[in-house]
Every structure is written in structure tokens, then in C-alpha cells.
């Protein structure tokens, strides 16, 4: 279940469905068709915002350079480059090309991941900083339970929890993320 973090400049377009794709550097675990794309902005920060989740319908190799775009080896026609750039949240091809040049360098090799429109599963109100699951005093039991599962089953539990709700890897008492704890954390002692 791949999780994607979007810069603030793209967040609203992802949330409202006008941006239904992302171009990413190659990952060890490449996203696959049929998986859900879990989309966030500000992941692992106090300002985390869940944008939604959608079913991935296409994953293609992408190459971006000054000559244009190749998708699975096929060139995007020059007259379609602005349309391609707008689909990815940019004003035009020139701005997209400059962004990739500055952010990644050219040529850029990665994956174009596209998701289906209208298939969005809302699991919460997406107000992560005021989430009752994390803020309520009874959340200690959730911290202990998820930490025990993580210790027993490892990274698979971490990935599952992180993609559904990154805040649930936070310890209620010491407020450290990613199933970590400060020294002498009271909850870590009962885990």
C-alpha cells in the first residue's frame, strides 16, 4: 500500500481530484496496479493532512529531459506536453521541466503512477492534529497494542499503520513517532 506525500503546492489539486497522478523516483517496492494510493501532505509533521486514497490504475516508466517525455519508451507528442504537465499539477510544460531540473536533475527516470477518479475512501475527518484516536487518554491502549504488533510482526505492521494513519505510530505518553520512545517512557515498559 504505497503512501505518497505531496508538497503544499499540489495538495489541493490531489484532494479535489484534478491531479490524479504523480511522478516519483523509482522505489524498491514499486507501486502496482490495483493497490491503493494513500495520499498525504505534510506527512510526519504536525501539519499532516490526509488527501484521500484511490485505486492505482496505471504505473509506467517515465523519462523526463529537455527533449520531452517518454512513457514506457513511447514519446509524448510535443503538442501534448502542456496537457501532460497540467495533469501533473503544473501550469505548463516549461514550468514542469524547470521543476524537475531543479528538484531532481535531468534526465529524470521514475514512475508515473495514476489513480482512478472518484474512488475515494474516507476513513476519518482528516483533521490529524485534533484526532481523538491520538489525543484521548485511552489512546494509551492503542499505543501499547500497535507497538506489540509491531514488535511481533515487524515492518509489515509499520507500513500498514503508517499508510492508514501516520499519527497512530506516535506514543501517547512521550509523543515520539515511528513506534519509538524516549528513555524511561512509561508505556514502553509495558510493551
N, C-alpha and C positions, 0 to 999 in steps of 0.2 A: 504494500500500500504506500505508494510514493507521496511524500509531502513536499510541497513547493512553497517557498517563501518569496513574496513579491515586494519590490520596492514600493514606497508610498505612491509614486507617480503612476503605477499600474493597478493599484489595489481596487479602486472604484470600478474600473473597467472590467476587472475579473469578477467582482461581486455582482455587477449588474448584467453580466453575460455578453458584453460587447467584445471582450477579449476572451477567446475560447481556445487559446493555445499558448504555449510557452516554448522558448528555445533555451536549452540548457546544455552545459558541458556534459560530456559523457560521464555516466555514473558506473560504479562497479555493478550495482544491481539496476540494470536498465529498466525503465517503466515498460509495462506490457499492455497491449490492448485488452480491455476487459477489467483492468484494475481501476480503482477509484483514485482520482487526483484530488488529494486533500490540500486545499489552497489557503494560505495564511498571508498576513502582512505583519511584520514586526515579531516574528517567531523568536522565542527565548528572550523576550524583553517584556517590560511592564506594559507595553502598549500592544500586546499581541491581539490580533483581530482575525477571527475565522471568516474567510471569504466564502467558503462553501466547499462542496465536494461533487465531482462529476465523473461519469464513466469515461475512461480513455477509449477513444475510437481509432486513433492512429498514432504510430510512433515511426518517424522517418529520420534517416541520417540527413543532417543539414551541413552544408559548407557555405560560409559567407566570406566573400572577398570583394575587392574593388570591381571585379568583372560581373558580380551578381550573386545569385543564389543557386545552389544545386540541391535538389531534394531527391534522395536515393539515387544520385547520379544524373538526374534529369534537370536541365536548366529551366529556371523560371524565366519566362519571356520578359524582356526589358520593359514592355508596356504594362506588365503586371506587377512590377516591383513595388510601386507605390501602394497598390492594393494589398500585397503581401505585408508590407510594413505597417499599414493601418490595422490589419488583422492582429498584429502583434503589439498594438498599442502605441505606435509611433505616428507622427504627423505625416511623414513621407519616407521614401527610401533613403534619401540623403541623411536625414536625422538618425535613422536606424543604423545605417552603415557607420556613421561617426560614433554612435553609442557603442557599437561592438568593437570598433577600432580602439576606443579609449578604455573600455572595460575589459576586453579580452585580448586585443591584438588581432591582426589579420594575417593569414586566413584563420577563420574560426571554424572548428569542427565540433559538432554536437548533435543533439537530438531535437527534433520538432515534435512536441507532444500536443495532441489535440484532443479535446473532450467534447462530449455530446451536450448540445444545448437543452436546457430545460429539465435535466435530470439532476436535481439538487436535493440532497437530504439534509434537513436542518435538525441537528441534534440538540441545539441549545439556543439561547438568545444572543450568543456571540459576544457578550459583554464580559470578556475574560477577567478583567481586573475586579469585577464585582461578583464573580462566580460563587454561588452559595456552596458548591461542592468543595471549593478550596478555602473559603473564609469561615465556614461554620465550624464550631468547636468539635463537633462529632466527626469532622473530617480526619481526625487522628486515626480512626479505624481504617479509613480508606488509605491513608499513608502506609499503615502497617501492612494491610492486605496486599497492596500493589508492590511494596518493597519485598515482601515474602515471595510473591510470584516472580518478581524479577530475579531474586537470589536463586530461586529454584530452577527457573526456565531460561534465564539469561536475556540476551539481546532481542529475541523474538517478542518478549513481553514489552521491552522498552520501545521497540518500533511500533507495536500495536497501540500502546498508550500514547506515545508521542504524536502519532498521526491523528488520533481521535481527539485528543485534548492535551496539548503540551503542559498545561498547568497541573495536570494530575501527576507529574513526576516530581512535584515540589513537596518537600517535607512541611507538614503543617507547623511544627514547632520551630525548626531552625531556618525555614524558608529558602533552603538550598535546592536547586533544580537538578534534574537528571538522576534521580534516586541517590543523591549524595547527601551527606550530613556533616555538620560541624562536629568537632571533637566534643565528646560528652553530651551529645544530643540525647534527650530522654527517650525519644521514640526509637532511635537506632538500637538502644539497649533491649527493647522488647521485640525487635525484629529478629 
